[in-house]
Amino acid sequence: MKILFRKIHRWLGLLMAVQIIAWMASGLWFSLYPIEEIRGEHLTLPPEALAPGEGAGYFAELPPPGFLEQALDSHFDGPWVLQSASLIRLGGELLWRVEGEQAGQSYTRLVGAGGVRPRLSADAAARQARSLVRAPGALRDVRWLESTEPGSEIRGRPLPLWQVRFEEPESLNLYLDPWTGEILARRTDRWRVFDFLWMLHIMDFDEREDFNHPLLQIAGSHRGRLAGVQQAALRCRQPDWPEGTGAGRRLRRHRLQSPLDRL
């Protein structure tokens, strides 16, 4: 039984050592790069911004706010709720950006003089992605995503959306809103390394999102208790062997060498 406990103790100690090394290595890597670089924000251009008061001079070119109601009525089949409306500049054009809910789902749309802008096609998504990257490399492909697997690099994002993949820079993948062309997420090689190390760090090997994962709680809060139980099991009193046997003589020598026997 003692041999079994020793083996269990060694294997548990090895597993704990591997996890501690993973925590240290991942924490060191996290500290090397700013989170903005890991997210790839330095690879894309910021959204076009309106100068203070700029929109006021263009209201004559825009449909009035009351036009939004007509445009959204024509666009949606059924009742809708408008939660916000703001002016944005896109490709030099001023548009209304509206957000709300329809049929229990959130929506974001762009509205111009011609009504609600249509959903981006694959070619339009590719052009939009190229216009957003500071130094775009070769385009690998454009994909329409309606579902993803658990643990994918776009987990937690609203679907559907466009995925535009570049060879360079840094094997960049852009994920675009299909109605506005806005960047929902950027994924690079550095982000993928970060994601793998984050999985090891929080010990959520499936979805890579739960930093209160039971494995992490067990490893963090019970490692001392496990070590104590193992040590107690290993120090259980050995059985008394007959004095005439080899085991008995070794046990007797061990006991005589114990400081407790010399008190």
URDAZI-V52148 format. One record per residue. N is the residue number from 1. PHI is phi as a letter, one per 40 degrees, with the letter a starting at -180 (none if undefined). PSI is psi in whole degrees, 0 to 359 (* if undefined). OMEGA is omega in degrees with one decimal (* if undefined). Layout:
n = {N/N}
phi = {PHI/PHI}
psi = {PSI/PSI}
omega = {OMEGA/OMEGA}
//
This chain:
n = {1/2/3/4/5/6/7/8/9/10/11/12/13/14/15/16/17/18/19/20/21/22/23/24/25/26/27/28/29/30/31/32/33/34/35/36/37/38/39/40/41/42/43/44/45/46/47/48/49/50/51/52/53/54/55/56/57/58/59/60/61/62/63/64/65/66/67/68/69/70/71/72/73/74/75/76/77/78/79/80/81/82/83/84/85/86/87/88/89/90/91/92/93/94/95/96/97/98/99/100/101/102/103/104/105/106/107/108/109/110/111/112/113/114/115/116/117/118/119/120/121/122/123/124/125/126/127/128/129/130/131/132/133/134/135/136/137/138/139/140/141/142/143/144/145/146/147/148/149/150/151/152/153/154/155/156/157/158/159/160/161/162/163/164/165/166/167/168/169/170/171/172/173/174/175/176/177/178/179/180/181/182/183/184/185/186/187/188/189/190/191/192/193/194/195/196/197/198/199/200/201/202/203/204/205/206/207/208/209/210/211/212/213/214/215/216/217/218/219/220/221/222/223/224/225/226/227/228/229/230/231/232/233/234/235/236/237/238/239/240/241/242/243/244/245/246/247/248/249/250/251/252/253/254/255/256/257/258/259/260/261/262/263}
phi = {none/c/c/c/c/c/c/c/c/c/c/c/c/c/c/c/c/c/c/c/c/c/c/c/c/c/c/c/c/c/c/c/b/c/c/c/c/c/c/g/c/c/c/b/c/c/c/c/b/c/c/d/g/c/c/c/c/b/c/c/c/c/c/c/d/c/c/d/c/c/c/c/c/c/c/c/c/h/c/a/b/c/b/a/a/a/c/b/b/b/g/g/b/c/b/c/b/b/b/i/b/a/f/g/b/c/b/b/b/b/b/b/c/c/h/c/c/c/c/c/c/c/c/c/c/c/c/c/c/c/c/c/c/c/b/c/c/c/c/c/a/b/b/c/b/b/a/b/c/d/g/c/c/b/d/g/c/c/b/c/a/c/b/b/b/b/c/b/c/f/f/c/b/b/b/b/c/c/b/b/g/c/c/c/a/b/b/b/c/c/c/c/c/d/c/c/c/c/d/c/c/c/g/b/c/b/b/g/b/c/c/b/c/d/c/c/c/c/c/c/c/b/c/c/c/c/c/c/c/c/c/c/c/c/c/d/c/c/c/c/c/d/c/c/c/c/c/c/c/c/c/c/c/c/c/c/c/c/c/c/c/c/c}
psi = {321/323/320/316/322/318/316/318/316/317/319/321/320/315/318/322/319/317/322/319/320/319/315/315/317/319/321/317/321/327/350/328/141/147/333/324/323/322/349/19/333/350/347/159/148/158/149/133/146/136/151/123/0/321/332/327/353/6/332/333/345/151/146/161/328/337/336/321/314/318/317/327/319/331/318/146/92/175/153/161/128/124/329/154/132/159/137/162/129/114/34/359/139/134/157/130/117/145/149/203/145/125/39/5/141/148/155/128/158/132/126/196/332/6/202/130/140/164/144/138/175/317/319/323/320/317/318/318/317/322/342/341/135/313/77/137/201/139/126/303/171/129/143/118/121/346/158/161/154/136/6/165/355/17/145/357/151/139/155/169/171/135/123/119/132/149/315/152/143/36/49/132/127/138/118/143/129/344/328/342/8/151/121/329/153/139/128/176/322/323/323/322/316/316/319/315/326/321/314/325/316/356/31/95/1/293/345/34/333/101/8/33/141/323/319/319/319/313/323/320/340/5/323/319/317/317/320/317/319/316/321/319/323/337/12/145/133/152/152/115/152/142/332/352/163/320/321/318/318/318/320/317/319/319/324/332/352/137/331/328/347/2/*}
omega = {-179.5/178.0/178.1/179.4/178.3/179.2/178.5/179.8/-178.3/-178.5/177.0/176.7/178.2/179.0/178.7/178.2/178.3/-179.3/177.9/176.7/178.6/177.5/-177.2/-177.6/-179.7/178.2/177.7/-178.9/-179.9/-176.7/-175.4/-173.4/171.5/-177.1/178.6/178.2/176.9/178.3/179.3/-177.6/179.9/-177.4/-176.5/178.8/176.1/177.3/175.6/-176.0/174.1/173.1/179.6/178.8/-176.5/-175.8/-175.6/-178.7/-175.6/-178.8/179.0/-179.5/-177.2/170.4/179.6/-179.4/178.8/178.3/-179.3/-178.9/179.1/-178.2/-178.7/175.1/179.7/-175.2/-174.3/171.7/-179.2/-178.1/179.7/178.7/176.3/-178.3/179.0/176.7/-179.0/178.0/174.9/174.0/179.6/-178.3/-179.7/-178.3/176.8/-177.2/168.7/173.1/-174.0/177.3/177.9/179.8/177.2/-179.1/178.0/-179.3/175.7/177.9/171.8/-177.4/172.3/-177.2/176.0/-178.3/-179.0/-179.0/-179.4/179.9/-177.2/177.6/-179.2/169.6/178.7/179.3/179.2/177.8/179.0/178.7/179.3/-179.8/179.4/-178.5/-177.4/-177.1/-177.6/-179.4/-174.6/174.6/-179.7/179.3/179.3/178.8/176.4/-176.5/174.1/-175.4/175.7/177.5/178.7/177.3/176.1/180.0/179.7/-176.2/178.8/-178.9/177.5/179.6/178.8/179.1/2.5/177.9/177.2/171.7/178.2/-174.1/178.5/171.2/178.6/1.9/172.6/-178.8/-173.6/168.7/174.5/176.6/-171.0/171.0/-174.7/-177.8/-176.9/-176.0/179.6/178.2/175.1/179.6/173.1/178.4/-178.5/177.4/178.8/178.0/-178.8/173.9/177.5/-177.3/178.4/179.5/176.6/176.3/178.2/-175.5/-177.4/176.4/172.2/-171.3/-179.8/-174.5/174.9/-177.0/-171.2/178.5/168.1/-177.0/-179.6/178.7/179.4/179.2/179.0/-178.1/-175.8/-171.8/-174.5/-178.3/178.1/179.3/179.0/179.4/179.4/178.5/-179.8/-179.0/179.0/-179.8/-177.9/-177.2/176.3/-178.1/177.6/179.0/177.0/178.0/176.5/-176.0/-175.8/-177.2/177.9/179.2/179.3/178.8/179.4/178.5/180.0/178.4/-179.4/-179.3/178.7/179.9/-178.1/178.1/-179.0/-179.1/-177.8/178.8/*}
//
